[in-house]
Amino acid sequence: MRESVQSIDRAFDILEVLATQRDGLGVTEIARRVGLHKSTVHRLLTSMASRGYIEKNETSSSYRLGLKFVELCSLYLNSLELKTEAQPYLRRLAALTAQPVHLAIEDSGEAVYIDKIESFNTIRMYSAIGKRIPLYCTAVGKVLLMGKEDWEIRELFKEKEFVPQTANTLRTIDELIAEIYEVRKRGWAVDNEEHEEGIRCIAAPIYDYRNEIIAGVSTSGLKTIIAPGRDEEIAGYVVDAARNISRRMGYNLKE
């Protein structure tokens, strides 16, 4: 355990040195600056390069920070901006539906709540910011999938099991893809007691300036409140919130 922690510390030492070097540094100079043996530095650089955090210039044999850091920073900043821009629309949606509202993104094949507006007029839902939920049995998960090609969905679920959450949970990848076709046609998704007994949910996708789906917004409640007969009405509120947030994120909406 101590050796693993030490390796992590050494890796961070290297990253912090390279962060200030636009043109990069060679192994010898990196080793000198962090006070490590060249072989240790080379091993750590090779490991980080394999994951895109370090790039090697084959001509000069120098190392610099990789594009993976740009990707991570972009995701982090987009997440912060998304939450800020979404807040007023999430609150308005919660007021219109009198039900809890969630903002979620996809991460590692799951949906993750990054914001929540609680309603004081209904039951307290078992959800929290940071909670992970399956994509295949949740409305917000389905809208996060609707921008993917069929082969991408199959690849995503290649090693994932469809664990039944309720009697209504989809059981196979073919059922899920068929459901996603319907979601694309409607522009919004429904969780019909597929994740929790007695709870229904409606979600819509949020797009960014690249016209790509980056998040989903949803409202959930008891099946007697988010009732099938109200799907079109509630979906209208949710889609409107998603469109407004998308505009704030730079989406070029074609009416």
C-alpha positions in Angstrom: 0.0 0.0 0.0 2.8 2.4 1.0 4.6 1.7 -2.3 1.4 2.5 -4.3 0.9 5.8 -2.5 4.5 6.7 -3.1 4.2 5.9 -6.8 1.1 8.2 -7.0 3.0 11.0 -5.2 5.9 10.6 -7.6 3.6 10.7 -10.6 2.1 13.9 -9.4 5.5 15.4 -8.9 6.3 14.7 -12.5 3.0 16.1 -13.7 3.5 19.3 -11.7 7.0 19.8 -13.2 5.7 19.2 -16.8 2.7 21.5 -16.3 5.0 24.6 -16.5 7.0 23.3 -19.5 5.3 24.0 -22.8 8.0 22.3 -24.9 8.4 19.4 -22.5 11.5 17.9 -20.8 13.7 14.9 -21.2 13.8 12.0 -18.8 17.2 13.1 -17.3 16.0 16.6 -16.6 12.7 15.4 -15.1 14.6 13.0 -12.9 16.9 15.8 -11.7 14.0 18.1 -10.9 11.9 15.6 -9.0 14.9 13.9 -7.3 14.2 10.4 -8.7 16.2 7.8 -10.6 15.9 7.9 -14.4 14.5 4.3 -14.5 11.8 5.2 -12.0 10.8 8.3 -14.0 10.8 6.4 -17.3 8.5 3.7 -15.8 6.0 6.3 -14.5 6.1 8.3 -17.8 5.5 5.2 -19.8 2.5 4.3 -17.6 1.0 7.8 -17.8 1.6 8.0 -21.6 -0.3 4.7 -22.1 -3.4 6.5 -20.7 -2.9 9.7 -22.6 -1.8 11.9 -19.7 1.7 12.2 -21.0 2.9 12.6 -24.6 6.4 11.9 -26.0 8.0 13.8 -28.8 9.7 11.1 -30.7 12.0 13.6 -32.4 13.4 15.3 -29.3 12.6 12.4 -26.8 11.0 15.0 -24.5 7.8 14.6 -22.6 4.9 17.0 -22.0 1.3 16.8 -20.6 -1.1 14.9 -22.8 -4.5 15.7 -24.3 -6.2 13.6 -21.6 -5.8 16.5 -19.2 -7.6 18.8 -21.7 -10.4 16.3 -21.9 -10.8 16.1 -18.1 -10.6 19.8 -17.6 -13.2 20.4 -20.4 -15.6 17.8 -18.8 -15.1 19.4 -15.4 -15.7 23.0 -16.7 -18.6 22.0 -18.8 -20.2 20.3 -15.7 -19.8 23.5 -13.7 -21.2 25.6 -16.5 -24.0 23.2 -17.1 -25.2 23.3 -13.5 -25.0 27.1 -13.3 -27.0 27.6 -16.5 -29.5 24.8 -15.7 -30.5 26.0 -12.2 -33.3 28.5 -13.1 -34.9 26.0 -15.5 -34.6 23.1 -13.1 -36.4 25.2 -10.4 -39.1 26.3 -12.8 -39.7 22.7 -13.9 -39.9 21.6 -10.2 -42.5 24.3 -9.6 -44.5 23.3 -12.7 -44.6 19.6 -11.8 -44.4 19.9 -8.0 -42.1 16.9 -8.2 -38.3 16.3 -7.8 -36.2 17.3 -10.8 -32.8 15.8 -11.7 -29.9 16.8 -13.9 -27.7 13.9 -15.0 -24.7 13.1 -17.2 -23.3 9.8 -18.5 -20.1 8.5 -17.0 -18.6 5.0 -17.5 -21.8 3.6 -18.8 -24.0 4.9 -16.0 -26.1 8.0 -15.4 -24.8 10.3 -12.6 -26.9 12.9 -10.9 -25.0 16.2 -10.8 -27.9 18.3 -9.5 -31.3 17.9 -7.9 -34.2 20.2 -7.0 -36.3 18.7 -4.2 -40.0 19.3 -4.1 -41.6 19.8 -0.7 -45.0 18.8 -2.0 -44.3 15.2 -2.5 -42.5 12.1 -1.1 -38.7 12.4 -0.7 -37.1 10.4 -3.5 -34.2 8.0 -2.8 -31.7 10.1 -4.9 -28.8 12.4 -4.3 -26.2 14.3 -6.2 -23.4 11.9 -7.1 -25.7 8.9 -7.1 -25.2 6.5 -10.1 -28.1 4.8 -11.8 -28.4 2.4 -14.7 -29.0 3.7 -18.2 -31.2 0.9 -19.4 -34.1 1.3 -16.9 -34.2 5.1 -16.3 -35.7 7.8 -18.4 -32.7 10.0 -18.0 -30.5 7.1 -19.0 -32.5 6.5 -22.2 -32.1 10.1 -23.3 -28.4 9.9 -22.7 -28.3 6.9 -25.1 -30.5 8.4 -27.8 -27.7 10.2 -29.5 -25.6 7.0 -29.9 -25.6 4.7 -32.8 -27.0 1.1 -32.3 -23.5 -0.4 -32.5 -22.3 2.1 -29.8 -25.1 1.1 -27.5 -24.3 -2.6 -28.1 -20.6 -2.0 -27.4 -21.5 0.0 -24.2 -23.5 -2.9 -22.9 -21.3 -5.7 -24.2 -20.1 -6.6 -20.7 -23.0 -5.2 -18.7 -25.8 -7.3 -17.2 -29.4 -6.1 -17.4 -30.2 -6.5 -13.7 -34.0 -6.6 -13.2 -34.9 -3.7 -10.8 -38.7 -4.3 -11.1 -41.1 -6.4 -13.2 -41.0 -3.7 -15.9 -37.2 -3.5 -16.3 -36.0 -4.1 -19.9 -34.2 -7.5 -20.0 -32.1 -7.4 -23.3 -30.1 -5.2 -25.5 -32.6 -5.6 -28.3 -35.4 -4.4 -26.1 -33.4 -1.4 -25.1 -32.5 -0.5 -28.7 -36.2 -0.8 -29.7 -37.0 1.5 -26.8 -34.4 4.0 -27.9 -35.9 4.2 -31.4 -39.2 5.3 -29.7 -37.3 7.8 -27.6 -35.7 9.3 -30.7 -39.1 9.7 -32.4 -40.7 11.4 -29.4 -37.7 13.4 -28.3 -38.3 12.4 -24.6 -38.2 9.2 -22.6 -40.3 7.5 -20.0 -39.3 5.2 -17.1 -42.6 3.3 -16.5 -41.8 1.8 -13.0 -38.7 0.3 -14.5 -36.2 1.4 -11.9 -38.4 1.7 -8.8 -41.8 0.2 -8.1 -44.6 2.8 -8.1 -42.3 5.6 -9.5 -42.5 7.0 -13.0 -40.2 9.4 -14.7 -40.0 11.6 -17.8 -36.7 12.9 -19.2 -35.4 15.0 -22.2 -31.9 15.5 -23.6 -29.7 18.5 -23.2 -27.5 19.4 -26.2 -24.3 21.6 -26.4 -22.8 23.9 -29.0 -21.6 20.8 -31.0 -25.3 19.6 -31.2 -24.3 16.6 -29.1 -26.2 15.3 -26.1 -24.3 16.1 -22.9 -26.9 15.6 -20.2 -30.5 14.8 -19.4 -33.1 16.5 -17.3 -36.0 14.6 -15.6 -38.8 14.8 -13.2 -40.0 11.8 -11.2 -42.9 11.0 -8.9 -45.5 8.5 -7.9 -47.3 6.7 -10.7 -50.6 8.4 -9.5 -49.0 11.8 -10.1 -46.7 11.2 -13.1 -49.6 9.2 -14.5 -49.6 7.8 -18.1 -52.5 10.1 -19.0 -50.3 13.1 -18.1 -47.2 12.0 -20.1 -47.7 14.5 -22.9 -48.4 17.4 -20.6 -45.4 16.7 -18.3 -43.1 15.8 -21.2 -43.9 19.3 -22.6 -42.6 20.9 -19.4 -39.5 18.7 -19.4 -38.7 19.2 -23.1 -39.1 23.0 -22.7 -36.7 23.0 -19.8 -34.2 20.9 -21.7 -34.4 23.2 -24.8 -33.8 26.3 -22.7 -30.8 24.7 -21.0 -29.5 23.6 -24.4 -29.8 27.1 -25.7 -27.7 28.3 -22.8 -25.1 25.7 -23.6 -24.8 27.0 -27.2 -27.1 24.5 -29.0 -28.3 25.8 -32.4 -31.9 24.7 -32.1 -33.8 24.4 -35.4 -37.4 25.0 -34.7 
